[in-house]
């Protein structure tokens, strides 16, 4: 969703427009659900985390103008809600880094409509993604599937942009090796080949 659209939704929410909340929920739920599930691992807990975030967003609608970036706010809130849920279920998991979480990409993360590749290449690509370290896989998911920028992911996961850059380089290298490509992707038809400058815009 474009920043201009999010700004409009924020304005409508500040006026207690329930339709704006419903529209935001319908637009963002799927991505936020997959993100939450990558942390809590179950559908039920993921649903609980996302719904809790939207409930709290509605409750604070009078001060919603204080949120600088609604997109980052939603992801960060879902992350926090998910970790809070885990702390209730098992306190020892709260301090566990993302490297030890089992991150799964959504089924629609690699769409043939997005990239002109064969089914065999799709299989090899998904296989390469599945072998990525969990934190690297999560970063790849947020950027490739959810369309977030490097600086947004850095803010959400509380890590540096340089770390995001390094992890994406690892992911792209793995994909190149899996697809027997000697150099990083240059085709604009492959969404992973985002220039860093685009991620800082």
N, C-alpha and C positions, 0 to 999 in steps of 0.2 A: 504494500500500500504506500502511495506517495506521501511525502511529508505534508504537502498541502492538504491532502485528504484527511490526514491525522489531525492537523490543526483545526480543520472544520469540525471534526468529530469532538475534539476537546471543547470547542466553543459550544457545541450543541449539548454536550454532557454537563457543562457548567450551568446550562439553563434547564437541567433536569429532563432532557429529552430521552425518554426510554428507547425510542426508535434508534437513536445513535448508539446506545449500548448494545442493542440487539444486532445492529449492522456490524459493529466492531467484533462482537462475539462470533458471528457467522463467518466473518472474513478471516479472523486470526485463530480461531479455535483449533483447527487441524494442526497447524504448525506448532502452536504452543503445547498441544496435547503430545505430539511426538517428542518435543523437547523435554517435557515433564516425564514422559515414560522412559526416556533414556536415562533418567536419574532414579526414578522410583521403581521402574521395571514392570509395573502392572497397570492394566487399563484403569482399574478402579481408583488407585491412588493418583494416577495421572489426571483423571477426570476431577478428582477432589481438589487437586492443586490448582488447576486452571479455573475451576468454578469459584474457588476461594478468592483468587486474584480479581476476578470480575466483580464479585460481590463487594470486595473492599474498594475497588475502583469506583463503583457506584456510590458507596458510602462516603467517599471523599470527593465527590463530584464538585462540591462548592469550592474546593481548593485545587482543582485539577489544572488550573492555569499555571500552577507552580511547577508542573512537570515539564522539563525542557524537551525531552524526546520520548514520546509516548511508546514508540516501538521498543526502545531499549528498556523503558520502565516495565513493560509487560513481560519481556523475557527475564529481566532481573528479578521481578516479583515472582514469576513462576519458578525460577531457580530457587529462590529463598523459601517459597511455600513448599516446594518438593523436599528440600533439605529439612525443613521443620517437620514434615510428615515422617521422614526417615528417622528423625531424632526421637519421635514418639514411638516408632516401631522398634528401633535399635540404636541406642545412643552411640555405640561404637562406630556407626557408619557416618556420623555427622562430619568427623574430621578426615574422612577418607578423601584423597584427591580424586579428580576426575579420571586419572589414569587407571583407577581400579574399578570404575563403573563400566558396566556393559552397555555400550552405546549402539543403538540400532538405527539404521537409516529407514525412512519411510519407504513403503513399497513403490511409491511413485517418484522417488528421488532422482532416478535416471530415466527420463522419458525419451523414447525414440523420436517423438515429435520435436524435441530440442536439439538432438544431435543426429547427423546423418551417418549412422554406423550400423553394422550388421548385428544380428542377434548373437552371433558368436562373440563379437567384440563386446557387446553388452554383458555377456556372461563373464568374460575375462575381466572387464572393468569392475563389475560388482564383486568378483572374487578378490580383486586387488584391494578394494575398499574395505572388505571384511577383514583383511589381514592388517589393516592399519592399527596402530596403538589406539586405545579407547579415546584419549583426549584429542588425538589427531583426527580421529573419525568424527568426534563431536564438532570440532572446528570446521571440518570439511562440510559436514551436514548443514551447519548454520549459514555458511557462506554459499555453498553450492545449491542446497535445496531450499533454504529459507530466504536466500537473497540478501543477507545482511552484509554490511560493510566491515572491513577489518577493524576499524576503530569501535564499531558497535559491539562486535564480538569480544574485543578486548575489554570493554567496559562491563559487559555481561558476565564474563568469566573471571574478571579481576586479574588479568594477565596483560603483558605488554603487547603492543602492536608488532614488535619485532618477533615475539614468540609466535604470534598468529602467522606472520610471514614465513617463519621457519617451518612451522607445522604444515602450512599449505604447500610449501616447496617439497616437503617429504611426500605428501599425498600425490602431487602431480608427478613426481619422480616415479612413484610406485605404479601409477597409471601408465606412464610412458613405458616402463619396463614390461608391464602386463600386456600392452598393446604393441610391443616391439617398435616403439617410436623412439628415434635417436635423440630428438630435440623436443623441448617443451612445446605444448600445443600453441599454434599461432592462429588457427582458424577462429574467427569470431563466432562461428556456429557452435563452438564448444564452450559452454558457459564457465568452465573452470578457468579458462584463459583470460581472467580479468586482469587488467593492468592495475598495479598498485595505486596508480594515480586515481583510478576510478573509485577505489575503495576509500580514498581520503577526501572525496568531493563532498 
